Amino acid sequence: MNNEDFDIMSNIKLIDSYKAYLLSSVSDLFTTMTKGNKGDIDDITDEIAEIIIFSYLIAKRLDLDYSIIDERIVKKLKIGILEENTVEREYQDYSRLISYMKRGRKSE
């Protein structure tokens, strides 16, 4: 096996690890949310952060730049706005997320 084959196999193993961590984080989030305890807000925040982190890490291993992911997120949010998504119409969540991302992710 040459170095290139080893790098490809190593990358595949790393992606598989990230996928497992991602699924575990989603499972942990759902489990925590079913408890319905507001005291678990730190756990919920940590689990959501992990989901986002592993999503970005998987994208990077697939040779996608973080900025491409951000651009696609904004594009999908804009489509939701144009389609008059119920969530957007009632809460403006999509618009707020676009504004947040365009401000360079500085808190509201």
C-alpha positions in Angstrom: 0.0 0.0 0.0 1.4 3.4 -1.0 1.1 6.7 1.0 -1.8 8.0 -1.1 -3.8 4.8 -0.4 -3.0 5.2 3.3 -4.1 8.8 3.3 -7.4 7.9 1.6 -8.1 5.1 4.0 -7.1 7.3 7.0 -9.5 10.0 5.7 -12.3 7.5 5.3 -11.8 6.3 8.9 -11.8 9.8 10.2 -15.0 10.6 8.3 -16.6 7.5 9.8 -15.5 8.6 13.3 -17.0 12.0 12.7 -20.2 10.5 11.5 -20.5 8.4 14.6 -19.8 11.4 16.8 -22.4 13.4 14.9 -25.0 10.7 15.3 -24.1 10.3 19.0 -24.5 14.1 19.5 -27.9 14.1 17.8 -29.0 11.2 20.0 -27.7 12.9 23.1 -29.6 16.1 22.2 -32.8 14.3 21.7 -32.4 12.4 24.9 -31.7 15.6 26.9 -34.7 17.3 25.2 -37.1 14.6 26.2 -36.2 15.1 29.9 -37.7 18.6 29.6 -35.6 20.0 32.3 -34.5 23.7 31.7 -31.5 23.0 33.9 -30.1 21.0 31.1 -29.7 24.1 28.9 -25.9 23.8 29.1 -26.1 20.2 27.9 -28.4 21.2 25.1 -26.0 24.0 24.1 -23.0 21.6 24.2 -24.8 19.0 22.1 -25.9 21.5 19.4 -22.3 22.9 19.3 -21.0 19.4 18.8 -23.5 18.8 16.0 -22.3 21.9 14.2 -18.6 21.1 14.8 -18.8 17.6 13.4 -20.9 18.8 10.4 -18.1 21.3 9.6 -15.4 18.7 10.2 -17.1 16.2 7.9 -17.4 18.9 5.2 -13.7 19.7 5.5 -12.8 16.0 5.2 -14.9 16.0 2.0 -12.8 18.9 0.7 -15.5 21.5 1.2 -14.5 24.9 2.5 -16.3 26.2 5.6 -17.2 29.3 3.6 -19.0 27.2 1.0 -21.1 25.6 3.7 -21.9 29.0 5.2 -22.9 30.3 1.7 -25.2 27.3 1.2 -26.8 27.8 4.5 -27.6 31.4 3.7 -28.9 30.4 0.3 -31.2 27.8 1.8 -32.5 30.3 4.3 -33.2 32.8 1.6 -35.1 30.2 -0.3 -37.2 29.5 2.9 -37.9 33.2 3.1 -39.0 33.4 -0.6 -41.2 30.4 -0.2 -42.9 32.2 2.7 -42.0 29.4 5.2 -44.4 29.4 8.2 -41.5 29.7 10.7 -40.1 32.7 8.9 -43.5 34.3 8.6 -44.3 33.9 12.3 -40.9 34.2 13.9 -38.4 35.6 11.3 -35.9 32.9 12.4 -34.5 32.6 8.9 -33.9 36.3 8.5 -32.3 36.6 12.0 -30.0 33.7 11.2 -28.9 35.3 7.9 -28.3 38.6 9.7 -26.2 36.8 12.3 -24.1 35.0 9.8 -23.5 38.1 7.7 -22.4 40.1 10.8 -19.6 37.7 11.2 -21.4 35.6 13.9 -21.3 38.2 16.6 -24.0 37.7 19.2 -27.3 39.5 19.0 
